[in-house]
Amino acid sequence: MSSDIDSSKLLERASELVDLARRAGADEADAVIVRSRSQSVGVRLGKVESTESSESDDFSLRVFVGKRVASVSANPGFDLKTLAERAVAMAKVSPEDPYACLADSNRLANSYDDLELFDPTEVSSDQLREAALAAEEAALAVRGVSNSSGAGASSGMGGLVLVTSHGFSGSYMGSRFGRSVSVIAGEGTKMERDYDYDSRLYFADLDKPEDIGRRAGERAVKRINPRQVDTGSNVTVVFDPRIARGFVGGIAGAINGASVARKTSFLRDKMGQQVLKKGLVITDDPQIVRGASSRPFDGEGVRGEKLVMIEDGVLKHWFLSTSTAREIRLETNGRGVRGGTSVSPSSTNLSLEPGDISPEDLIAQIGAGFYVTELIGHGANLLTGEYSCGASGFWIENGEKAFPVSEVTIASNLKDMFMRITPANDIDRKYGVAAPTLAIEGMTIAGR
């Protein structure tokens, strides 16, 4: 994998593609090459079930003719001149788009830092297989675990090469290593499944496969013999950190500029107003060294800076790319992401900052409530704020997790939930979205 870090040839090809587009009649253009290399091994019950390897360099060209825009994609073997001419011909017959454009030249990242996103460690398929087998073996060794849903290990790299007609040329690469396992505990109709995983930029930072397996097994066993609980309102629900991360990702969706422009977010008229409980802070920082979602520049060549998206509960920023920002009469904040041939805003290293209470003390203060470890379905409606999800986890009695719970639904409205969040202090920043244990008061539980 280390031999793939040199992107000089790809930069040359992207620059050539932009030049060809200008010669074909484009007023402006940018070319993107998304590089990907990956390998993975999957095992189940001590035997290899799958071994996969892939690599690609996907070319995309975006051209502007007046206010008309078109984008095309191709593989590396495609004739660049033909690709450029086709894109310009498409643009000339496309409808006008008053917002589509390149980023302003004064916003481009003429220089950028090395964020240490790439680990050149070579990992063989044998090493991946051994790690997957070790994780599964450790999980199956946990008393009460009866079967395996499989384990896996992977390594890979990905990156972006970007050249624009108004002077930007840059690239970056990032590595990624992962391990996971899923197992079943119990027998017959009382079987329960759970999992654990780890994903890192640097191979040496990965949790040991034996630790991942043990945690997965212990999680599954704790879920054996779940109960239903009575339907009730005004219940305090506690989100385990891995559930809380998804919840914070939902907040990011509600403050995405694209949702605001489309008028599909219930927070679209709330800029400068309190949208979260007073004291809560959400940050987004693409410049963290070795950050899981760091990038020296965005998909348009703009350097994004750390932003306090929500400060003391007050909404301060939307996530913005250039075209989205123009549509709502603002300026990009460097959150543009290339998705195929399009650019849309997204978060980077997103974090709901922790509180000052431990999760144990937070649960103890609640007394009675519901600790959620798994959600079923996508129950948030960002247009109305209505929230409803199937859930399982543990019932809290006398300030402790008392017994496993399944087949219940939790419901509320995001507007109310956002105002009732209490964060613990157990944040883990190794993933692209970071959140501690979260307690949310006043929710409804539908059970028996």
C-alpha positions in Angstrom: 0.0 0.0 0.0 2.9 2.4 0.6 3.7 2.6 -3.1 0.3 4.2 -3.7 1.0 7.4 -1.7 2.7 9.2 -4.7 -0.1 11.1 -6.5 2.1 13.1 -8.8 1.0 11.2 -11.9 -2.7 11.5 -11.0 -2.2 15.3 -10.5 -0.7 15.5 -14.0 -3.7 13.6 -15.5 -6.2 15.7 -13.6 -4.5 18.9 -14.8 -4.5 17.6 -18.4 -8.2 16.9 -18.1 -9.0 20.5 -16.9 -6.9 21.9 -19.8 -8.7 19.8 -22.3 -12.0 20.9 -20.9 -11.0 24.6 -21.3 -9.9 23.9 -24.9 -13.2 22.3 -25.6 -15.1 25.4 -24.6 -15.6 25.3 -20.8 -15.4 28.6 -19.0 -14.3 26.8 -15.8 -13.7 23.2 -14.8 -12.4 21.0 -12.0 -11.2 17.4 -12.1 -11.3 15.0 -9.2 -9.7 11.6 -8.9 -10.9 9.5 -6.0 -8.3 6.8 -5.2 -9.3 3.6 -3.3 -7.4 0.5 -2.3 -8.8 -2.1 0.1 -8.6 -5.7 1.2 -10.6 -7.7 3.7 -11.0 -11.2 5.1 -14.2 -12.6 6.7 -14.4 -15.7 8.8 -17.1 -17.7 10.6 -16.7 -20.6 13.0 -13.0 -20.8 12.4 -13.1 -20.9 8.6 -12.5 -18.3 6.0 -15.8 -17.3 4.3 -14.5 -14.4 2.1 -11.4 -12.7 0.9 -11.8 -9.5 -1.0 -9.4 -7.0 -2.7 -10.2 -4.0 -4.7 -8.5 -0.9 -6.2 -9.8 2.0 -8.3 -8.9 5.5 -9.5 -12.2 7.1 -10.4 -12.1 10.2 -12.6 -14.8 12.9 -12.4 -14.8 16.1 -14.5 -17.1 19.1 -13.8 -17.4 21.8 -16.4 -19.1 25.2 -16.5 -20.4 27.0 -19.6 -21.9 30.2 -18.5 -24.4 29.2 -15.8 -24.7 25.8 -17.2 -22.9 22.8 -15.6 -22.4 19.2 -16.4 -20.4 16.4 -14.8 -19.1 13.1 -16.1 -17.2 10.2 -14.7 -14.9 7.5 -16.1 -12.2 5.0 -15.3 -8.5 5.6 -15.9 -8.4 3.9 -19.3 -10.9 6.4 -20.8 -9.6 8.9 -23.5 -9.3 12.2 -21.6 -10.0 14.4 -24.7 -13.2 12.5 -25.5 -14.3 12.8 -21.8 -13.7 16.6 -21.8 -15.5 17.2 -25.1 -18.5 15.1 -23.9 -18.7 17.0 -20.7 -18.8 20.4 -22.5 -21.4 19.2 -25.0 -23.6 18.1 -22.1 -23.2 21.4 -20.3 -24.2 23.4 -23.3 -27.6 21.7 -23.4 -28.1 21.6 -19.6 -30.5 23.9 -17.8 -29.0 26.9 -16.1 -28.0 26.6 -12.5 -27.6 30.0 -10.8 -25.7 28.5 -7.8 -23.3 26.0 -9.3 -19.8 27.3 -9.5 -16.2 26.8 -8.4 -15.1 28.1 -5.0 -13.9 31.7 -5.0 -10.2 31.8 -5.7 -9.4 33.8 -2.6 -10.8 30.9 -0.5 -8.5 28.2 -1.9 -6.0 26.4 0.2 -2.7 27.6 -1.4 -0.9 25.7 1.3 -2.0 23.1 3.9 -0.6 21.1 6.8 0.3 17.4 6.8 -2.4 16.0 9.1 -0.7 12.6 9.3 -3.6 10.7 7.8 -1.6 8.0 6.1 0.0 4.9 7.7 2.2 3.0 5.2 2.1 -0.2 7.2 1.6 -3.2 4.9 -0.9 -5.7 6.2 -1.0 -9.1 4.5 -4.1 -11.2 4.0 -2.6 -13.7 6.4 -2.5 -11.1 9.1 -6.1 -10.1 8.4 -7.2 -13.7 8.6 -5.4 -14.3 11.9 -6.9 -11.2 13.5 -10.4 -12.1 12.4 -10.0 -15.7 13.7 -8.5 -14.4 17.0 -11.4 -12.0 17.5 -14.0 -14.7 16.9 -12.2 -17.2 19.1 -12.1 -14.8 22.0 -15.8 -14.1 21.5 -16.8 -17.7 21.4 -14.8 -18.4 24.6 -17.1 -16.1 26.6 -19.4 -18.3 28.6 -23.0 -18.2 27.2 -22.0 -17.4 23.6 -23.5 -20.1 21.4 -22.7 -19.2 17.8 -20.9 -16.7 15.6 -22.3 -14.4 13.0 -18.8 -13.9 11.7 -15.7 -11.8 12.2 -13.6 -9.7 9.8 -10.5 -7.6 9.4 -9.7 -5.0 6.8 -7.1 -2.5 5.6 -7.2 0.1 2.9 -6.5 3.6 1.8 -8.4 6.3 0.1 -7.7 9.8 -1.0 -8.6 12.8 -3.2 -6.8 14.5 -6.1 -8.2 17.8 -7.1 -7.3 20.3 -9.8 -9.3 23.4 -10.8 -9.1 25.8 -13.7 -8.5 28.7 -11.4 -5.3 27.6 -9.8 -5.8 24.9 -7.2 -3.9 21.7 -7.4 -3.6 19.3 -4.4 -4.0 15.8 -3.1 -4.1 13.8 0.2 -4.3 10.2 1.1 -5.6 8.5 4.2 -5.3 4.9 5.5 -7.9 2.8 7.4 -7.7 -0.4 9.3 -10.5 -2.3 11.0 -11.6 -5.3 13.0 -15.0 -6.5 13.9 -16.9 -9.5 15.3 -20.6 -10.4 15.8 -21.8 -13.3 18.0 -25.0 -14.9 19.3 -25.7 -15.8 22.9 -28.4 -18.1 24.3 -30.3 -20.9 22.6 -33.5 -21.4 20.6 -36.0 -18.5 20.9 -33.9 -16.8 23.5 -30.9 -16.1 21.3 -29.5 -12.6 21.3 -26.9 -11.0 19.1 -24.3 -8.3 19.7 -21.0 -7.1 18.2 -17.9 -5.0 18.7 -15.5 -3.4 16.3 -12.6 -0.9 16.0 -11.5 1.3 13.2 -8.3 3.4 13.1 -6.1 5.4 10.7 -2.9 3.8 12.1 -2.6 0.0 12.3 -0.7 0.1 15.7 -3.6 2.0 17.3 -6.1 -0.8 16.7 -7.6 -2.6 19.7 -6.3 -6.2 20.0 -8.6 -8.7 18.3 -8.9 -10.6 21.5 -10.3 -7.6 23.4 -12.8 -6.8 20.6 -14.0 -10.4 20.7 -14.3 -10.5 24.4 -16.3 -7.3 24.5 -18.6 -8.6 21.8 -19.2 -11.9 23.7 -19.9 -10.1 26.9 -22.3 -7.7 25.3 -24.3 -10.6 23.8 -24.5 -12.6 27.0 -25.8 -9.6 28.9 -28.8 -9.4 26.6 -30.0 -12.9 27.2 -33.6 -13.2 28.6 -34.8 -9.7 27.8 -38.1 -8.4 29.0 -40.7 -6.0 27.8 -41.5 -3.0 30.0 -44.8 -1.2 30.5 -45.7 1.7 28.2 -45.0 5.0 29.9 -44.3 8.7 29.3 -41.9 11.1 30.9 -39.1 8.4 30.9 -35.4 9.3 31.0 -33.7 7.5 28.2 -29.9 7.0 28.2 -28.0 6.5 24.9 -24.9 4.4 25.0 -22.0 6.2 23.3 -22.3 4.2 20.1 -26.0 5.1 19.9 -25.2 8.7 20.9 -22.8 9.1 18.0 -25.7 8.3 15.6 -27.9 10.8 17.4 -25.3 13.6 17.1 -25.0 12.7 13.4 -28.7 13.4 13.2 -28.1 16.9 14.7 -25.6 17.4 12.0 -28.2 16.5 9.4 -30.5 19.1 10.8 -27.9 21.9 10.5 -26.7 20.9 7.1 -26.9 23.8 4.6 -28.4 21.6 1.9 -31.3 20.7 4.2 -31.8 24.4 4.9 -31.7 25.3 1.2 -34.3 22.6 0.5 -36.3 23.7 3.5 -36.3 20.1 4.8 -34.9 20.8 8.2 -37.0 21.8 11.2 -34.1 24.0 12.3 -34.0 26.0 9.1 -35.3 29.2 10.7 -33.3 28.9 14.0 -29.9 30.5 13.2 -28.8 32.5 16.2 -31.4 30.9 18.4 -31.2 28.3 21.2 -31.7 24.8 19.7 -29.9 22.7 22.3 -30.0 22.7 26.1 -28.0 25.7 27.5 -24.4 24.8 28.1 -24.1 22.2 25.3 -21.4 22.7 22.7 -21.0 21.0 19.3 -17.7 21.5 17.4 -16.5 20.4 13.9 -12.8 20.4 13.1 -11.3 19.1 9.9 -7.8 20.0 10.9 -7.2 17.5 13.7 -3.9 15.6 13.3 -4.7 11.9 12.8 -8.4 12.7 13.1 -10.7 10.1 11.7 -12.5 12.5 9.3 -9.7 15.1 8.9 -8.9 16.6 5.6 -6.4 19.4 4.6 -8.9 20.8 2.2 -12.5 20.0 1.1 -13.8 18.7 -2.2 -13.6 22.2 -3.7 -10.0 23.1 -2.5 -11.1 25.2 0.5 -9.4 24.8 3.8 -12.0 24.3 6.5 -11.3 25.7 10.0 -12.6 24.5 13.4 -16.1 25.8 13.9 -18.2 25.8 17.1 -21.5 24.9 15.3 -23.6 25.2 18.4 -22.3 27.2 21.4 -24.0 27.2 24.8 -27.0 25.7 23.0 -27.2 28.5 20.4 -26.9 27.6 16.6 -23.9 29.5 15.1 -23.2 27.8 11.7 -24.6 25.6 8.9 -22.4 23.1 7.1 -21.8 24.8 3.8 -20.3 24.1 0.4 -19.9 26.9 -2.2 -23.1 26.3 -4.2 -25.2 25.6 -1.0 -23.8 28.7 0.6 -24.7 30.8 -2.5 -28.2 29.5 -2.4 -28.8 30.8 1.1 -26.7 34.0 0.5 -23.7 32.9 2.7 -20.1 31.8 2.1 -18.7 28.3 2.2 -17.0 27.2 5.4 -15.0 24.4 3.7 -17.4 21.6 4.3 -17.9 20.5 0.6 -17.6 16.8 -0.1 -17.4 15.2 -3.5 -20.0 12.5 -4.0 -19.6 11.0 -7.4 -19.9 14.1 -9.7 -21.6 16.4 -7.2 -20.5 18.5 -4.2 -22.6 18.7 -1.0 -21.8 19.9 2.5 -21.0 17.5 5.3 -19.4 17.4 8.8 -15.8 16.4 9.5 -14.6 15.6 13.0 -17.9 16.3 14.7 -18.1 16.3 18.5 -20.8 16.9 21.1 -18.5 18.1 23.9 -18.7 16.1 27.2 -20.1 17.1 30.5 -18.5 16.8 33.9 -20.3 13.7 35.3 -19.3 10.1 34.9 -21.8 7.8 33.1 -22.1 5.7 36.4 -23.1 8.8 38.3 -25.4 10.0 35.6 -27.3 6.7 35.7 -27.3 6.7 39.5 -28.9 10.1 39.5 -31.7 9.0 37.1 -32.9 6.2 39.5 -35.2 4.7 37.0 -35.1 4.8 33.2 -34.0 3.0 30.0 -30.4 2.5 28.8 -30.4 2.0 25.0 -27.7 -0.1 23.3 -29.4 -0.7 20.0 -31.9 1.1 17.7 -33.9 -0.5 15.0 -34.8 1.7 12.0 -34.2 5.3 11.2 -36.9 7.1 13.2 -36.0 10.8 12.9 -38.0 13.0 10.6 -35.8 16.1 10.0 -38.7 18.0 8.4 -41.0 17.8 11.4 -38.6 16.7 14.2 -40.7 13.7 15.1 -38.6 10.8 16.5 -39.6 7.2 16.9 -37.3 4.1 17.0 -37.5 0.5 18.0 -35.0 0.0 20.8 -33.3 -2.6 23.1 -31.0 -2.2 26.0 -31.3 -2.3 29.8 -33.9 -1.1 32.3 -32.5 1.1 35.0 -33.7 0.6 38.6 -32.3 2.2 41.8 -29.6 3.9 39.7 -28.2 0.7 38.1 -28.8 -1.4 35.0 -31.2 -4.1 36.3 -32.3 -6.4 33.4 -32.2 -6.5 29.6 -35.1 -5.0 27.6 -36.2 -5.5 24.0 -39.2 -5.0 21.7 -40.0 -1.4 22.8 -40.3 1.8 21.0 -38.9 5.2 22.2 -40.5 8.4 20.9 -40.5 12.1 21.3 -39.8 15.2 19.2 -36.2 16.3 18.4 -37.0 19.9 19.4 -37.8 18.6 23.0 -35.0 16.1 23.0 -32.4 18.7 22.1 -33.5 20.8 25.1 -33.3 17.9 27.6 -29.8 16.4 26.9 -27.4 15.8 29.7 -23.9 14.6 28.6 -21.6 12.4 30.6 -17.8 12.8 30.5 -16.9 9.5 28.7 -16.3 10.9 25.2 -14.1 8.8 22.8 -12.7 10.9 19.9 -11.4 8.0 17.8 -14.3 8.1 15.3 -15.5 10.8 12.9 -18.4 11.5 15.2 -17.7 11.7 18.9 -20.3 11.8 21.7 -20.4 10.7 25.4 -23.2 8.8 27.1 -26.3 11.0 26.8 -29.4 11.1 29.1 -32.6 12.6 27.6 -35.5 13.3 29.8 -39.2 13.2 29.1 -39.4 10.5 26.4 -42.2 8.1 25.8 -41.7 4.3 25.8 -44.2 2.0 24.0 -44.0 -1.5 25.5 -46.5 -4.0 26.6 
